[in-house]
Amino acid sequence: MGIVAGLDSSPDFTRIVVCDSDTGAVLRQGHAPHPLESESGGRPSDVDPQAWLLSLGEAAGGGLLEGVQAIGVAAQPNALIALDQHGNTVRPALVGNDRRAQVAAADLIDGFGSREAWAQAVGCVPQAAQPVTKLRWLARTEPEAAQRVASLMQAHDWLVWQLLGRPARRTTDRGGASGTGYWSAATGAYRPDLVELALGHQVMLPEVIGPAEVAGTTPEGLLISAGTGETMAAAFGLGVQQGDAVVSLGASGSVMAVHHEALVDASGTITSLADATGMHLPVVHTLNAVRVLRGAAEMLGVADLEGLSDLAMKSTPGAHGLVLLPYLEGEKTPNLPHAAGTLTGLRRESMRPEHLARAAFEGMLCGLGDALDVLRGRGVEVRRVFLLGAAAELSAVQAAAPMLLGTQVVVPQPADYTAIGAARQAAWALTGQLPHWQGASAQVFEPGEELAVGQAVRQQYRTVREQSHPGALAASGS
């Protein structure tokens, strides 16, 4: 039996799990918070990477890593660490969805020609969160710092490099590289011209190594695997495979699926990422998910989402004809940034709190169903859907999701799947064999006889969507 560890350095915490390399059984765990701001007093989008190391050390305290033979590292996506020629940070890391870079995203699109040109080049269109866009912001806003940039890393790259003692060789993996905006999952190659377009000059980029490769060995003999981004590690930890999709219910939503090839989407609706196994993870985002439920709860004077769910369960599928088009913050799928929500079907008999609550759940899930249909429309096989997020535990979600998403729905038990995925990668690198760990413990919900009812609800929703925004989803790639 070998012992491996997985490290998840998220925006808020470092989480570590120590696992049996053969079975994946979690032997022990540790965690520690990250500071909310950089030590330099900068805004939350600016973070000193040393804080991640301090948090890692705290999480690993008390002999947590005793006996561990290999470590896998996953970390928050989209963090940009710019280093000078000596390997020192030029400025605090740029992390998260940095709204300061929104103008830079539009600038890059214009500079390269079009959204379609970007999608063809690297499988995505520049957005404020992406490293390539943050580079453009840095060049325009802090030109002196930008001129000193000699190499670039992301959060998991930098942590791996630090754990290895800052060797001359710097590495990353396909998953992390695919989110930068200057590496193509379709070709497996960097686009240095896009780095130069953003920053103004060429820099050194990490070597992209394979999913099972070893990044290096620490002076103490501890093997460090390739590492990857949080999204890819979570998918690996869940054990998703081809035919599986993952629907994440946050304030906004995302739908991703394992696919055998990269998808090039000229509209930019699909972001073409690579996964942690050598496959691909096309992703479609929505702006409205749990924020729809919270808005409905506030309108109805319900204390929490559990109360809203209980209320919705008093209604029936179709919400007595009420249809909520849930574009409360505009929408990304379809691309309607300035849209507002629409409530239709009001009749005297439907004007009851339980029907509005049911319409909120159905509207949220139909919006995510639209995102899922974008992937299906491009030939992505979906046999089952993993539903993630605290809202996945709500009875109204579990009752409506199978019929509205049109497939089996799996709700995994809460666990540190990102850290588990990182540990699984470490076991792969340690043994040279892809570990077949037992999948996530989960509840399974089938659409059953209500599938036809769900299809009728989806059709009613599509009719309202098309009346309100003709052709919008077709223009988004569905």
Secondary structure in CASP SS format (residue, H / E / C, confidence):
PFRMAT SS
TARGET T0000
AUTHOR 0000-0000-0000
METHOD secondary structure of the structure
MODEL  1
M C 1.00
G C 1.00
I E 1.00
V E 1.00
A E 1.00
G E 1.00
L E 1.00
D E 1.00
S E 1.00
S C 1.00
P C 1.00
D C 1.00
F E 1.00
T E 1.00
R E 1.00
I E 1.00
V E 1.00
V E 1.00
C E 1.00
D E 1.00
S C 1.00
D C 1.00
T C 1.00
G C 1.00
A C 1.00
V E 1.00
L E 1.00
R E 1.00
Q E 1.00
G E 1.00
H E 1.00
A E 1.00
P E 1.00
H C 1.00
P C 1.00
L C 1.00
E C 1.00
S C 1.00
E C 1.00
S C 1.00
G C 1.00
G C 1.00
R C 1.00
P C 1.00
S C 1.00
D E 1.00
V E 1.00
D C 1.00
P C 1.00
Q H 1.00
A H 1.00
W H 1.00
L H 1.00
L H 1.00
S H 1.00
L H 1.00
G H 1.00
E H 1.00
A H 1.00
A C 1.00
G C 1.00
G C 1.00
G C 1.00
L C 1.00
L C 1.00
E C 1.00
G C 1.00
V C 1.00
Q C 1.00
A E 1.00
I E 1.00
G E 1.00
V E 1.00
A E 1.00
A E 1.00
Q C 1.00
P C 1.00
N C 1.00
A C 1.00
L E 1.00
I E 1.00
A E 1.00
L E 1.00
D C 1.00
Q C 1.00
H C 1.00
G C 1.00
N C 1.00
T E 1.00
V C 1.00
R C 1.00
P C 1.00
A E 1.00
L E 1.00
V C 1.00
G C 1.00
N C 1.00
D C 1.00
R H 1.00
R H 1.00
A H 1.00
Q H 1.00
V H 1.00
A H 1.00
A H 1.00
A H 1.00
D H 1.00
L H 1.00
I H 1.00
D H 1.00
G H 1.00
F H 1.00
G C 1.00
S C 1.00
R H 1.00
E H 1.00
A H 1.00
W H 1.00
A H 1.00
Q H 1.00
A H 1.00
V H 1.00
G C 1.00
C C 1.00
V C 1.00
P C 1.00
Q C 1.00
A C 1.00
A C 1.00
Q C 1.00
P H 1.00
V H 1.00
T H 1.00
K H 1.00
L H 1.00
R H 1.00
W H 1.00
L H 1.00
A H 1.00
R H 1.00
T H 1.00
E C 1.00
P H 1.00
E H 1.00
A H 1.00
A H 1.00
Q H 1.00
R C 1.00
V C 1.00
A C 1.00
S E 1.00
L E 1.00
M E 1.00
Q C 1.00
A H 1.00
H H 1.00
D H 1.00
W H 1.00
L H 1.00
V H 1.00
W H 1.00
Q H 1.00
L H 1.00
L C 1.00
G C 1.00
R C 1.00
P C 1.00
A C 1.00
R C 1.00
R C 1.00
T E 1.00
T E 1.00
D E 1.00
R H 1.00
G H 1.00
G H 1.00
A H 1.00
S H 1.00
G C 1.00
T C 1.00
G C 1.00
Y C 1.00
W E 1.00
S E 1.00
A C 1.00
A C 1.00
T C 1.00
G C 1.00
A E 1.00
Y E 1.00
R C 1.00
P H 1.00
D H 1.00
L H 1.00
V H 1.00
E H 1.00
L H 1.00
A H 1.00
L H 1.00
G C 1.00
H C 1.00
Q C 1.00
V C 1.00
M E 1.00
L C 1.00
P C 1.00
E E 1.00
V E 1.00
I E 1.00
G C 1.00
P C 1.00
A C 1.00
E C 1.00
V E 1.00
A E 1.00
G E 1.00
T E 1.00
T C 1.00
P C 1.00
E C 1.00
G C 1.00
L C 1.00
L E 1.00
I E 1.00
S E 1.00
A C 1.00
G C 1.00
T E 1.00
G E 1.00
E H 1.00
T H 1.00
M H 1.00
A H 1.00
A H 1.00
A H 1.00
F H 1.00
G H 1.00
L H 1.00
G C 1.00
V C 1.00
Q C 1.00
Q C 1.00
G E 1.00
D E 1.00
A E 1.00
V E 1.00
V E 1.00
S E 1.00
L E 1.00
G C 1.00
A C 1.00
S C 1.00
G E 1.00
S E 1.00
V E 1.00
M E 1.00
A E 1.00
V C 1.00
H E 1.00
H C 1.00
E C 1.00
A C 1.00
L C 1.00
V C 1.00
D C 1.00
A C 1.00
S C 1.00
G C 1.00
T C 1.00
I E 1.00
T E 1.00
S E 1.00
L E 1.00
A E 1.00
D C 1.00
A C 1.00
T C 1.00
G C 1.00
M C 1.00
H E 1.00
L E 1.00
P E 1.00
V E 1.00
V E 1.00
H E 1.00
T E 1.00
L C 1.00
N C 1.00
A C 1.00
V H 1.00
R H 1.00
V H 1.00
L H 1.00
R H 1.00
G H 1.00
A H 1.00
A H 1.00
E H 1.00
M H 1.00
L H 1.00
G C 1.00
V C 1.00
A C 1.00
D C 1.00
L H 1.00
E H 1.00
G H 1.00
L H 1.00
S H 1.00
D H 1.00
L H 1.00
A H 1.00
M C 1.00
K C 1.00
S C 1.00
T C 1.00
P C 1.00
G C 1.00
A H 1.00
H H 1.00
G H 1.00
L C 1.00
V E 1.00
L E 1.00
L E 1.00
P C 1.00
Y C 1.00
L C 1.00
E C 1.00
G C 1.00
E E 1.00
K C 1.00
T C 1.00
P C 1.00
N C 1.00
L E 1.00
P C 1.00
H C 1.00
A C 1.00
A C 1.00
G C 1.00
T E 1.00
L E 1.00
T E 1.00
G C 1.00
L C 1.00
R C 1.00
R H 1.00
E H 1.00
S H 1.00
M C 1.00
R C 1.00
P H 1.00
E H 1.00
H H 1.00
L H 1.00
A H 1.00
R H 1.00
A H 1.00
A H 1.00
F H 1.00
E H 1.00
G H 1.00
M H 1.00
L H 1.00
C H 1.00
G H 1.00
L H 1.00
G H 1.00
D H 1.00
A H 1.00
L H 1.00
D H 1.00
V H 1.00
L H 1.00
R H 1.00
G C 1.00
R C 1.00
G C 1.00
V C 1.00
E C 1.00
V E 1.00
R E 1.00
R E 1.00
V E 1.00
F E 1.00
L E 1.00
L E 1.00
G C 1.00
A H 1.00
A H 1.00
A H 1.00
E H 1.00
L C 1.00
S H 1.00
A H 1.00
V H 1.00
Q H 1.00
A H 1.00
A H 1.00
A H 1.00
P H 1.00
M H 1.00
L H 1.00
L H 1.00
G C 1.00
T C 1.00
Q E 1.00
V E 1.00
V E 1.00
V E 1.00
P E 1.00
Q C 1.00
P C 1.00
A C 1.00
D C 1.00
Y H 1.00
T H 1.00
A H 1.00
I H 1.00
G H 1.00
A H 1.00
A H 1.00
R H 1.00
Q H 1.00
A H 1.00
A H 1.00
W H 1.00
A H 1.00
L H 1.00
T H 1.00
G C 1.00
Q C 1.00
L C 1.00
P C 1.00
H C 1.00
W C 1.00
Q C 1.00
G C 1.00
A C 1.00
S C 1.00
A E 1.00
Q E 1.00
V E 1.00
F E 1.00
E C 1.00
P C 1.00
G H 1.00
E H 1.00
E H 1.00
L H 1.00
A H 1.00
V H 1.00
G H 1.00
Q H 1.00
A H 1.00
V H 1.00
R H 1.00
Q H 1.00
Q H 1.00
Y H 1.00
R H 1.00
T H 1.00
V H 1.00
R H 1.00
E H 1.00
Q H 1.00
S H 1.00
H C 1.00
P C 1.00
G C 1.00
A H 1.00
L H 1.00
A H 1.00
A H 1.00
S C 1.00
G C 1.00
S C 1.00
END
